[in-house]
Amino acid sequence: MLFIDQDPDTGINTYMVCNDAGLCLIRTTSSRIANFVERHSRGVAPSLRLTVGGDPGTRTNQHLWQHVRRWSK
């Protein structure tokens, strides 16, 4: 799901893409990125998250989606 919000002071559009479970996948000011993610997020399992450049393993792993890593202190 793609939500578009406009800042009343600056007039800049903000795009938020959520998965089918309603969890936010990405929030950006780029409509191209938001449309790409929205187009590829339909039917994706809720346990998957978007891989973003700079995330651990993105150099060797070229997949768009990854499982949520769980960790504890």
Helices and strands as residue ranges (DSSP letters): E 2-6, E 13-18, E 24-28, H 31-40, E 48-50, E 65-67
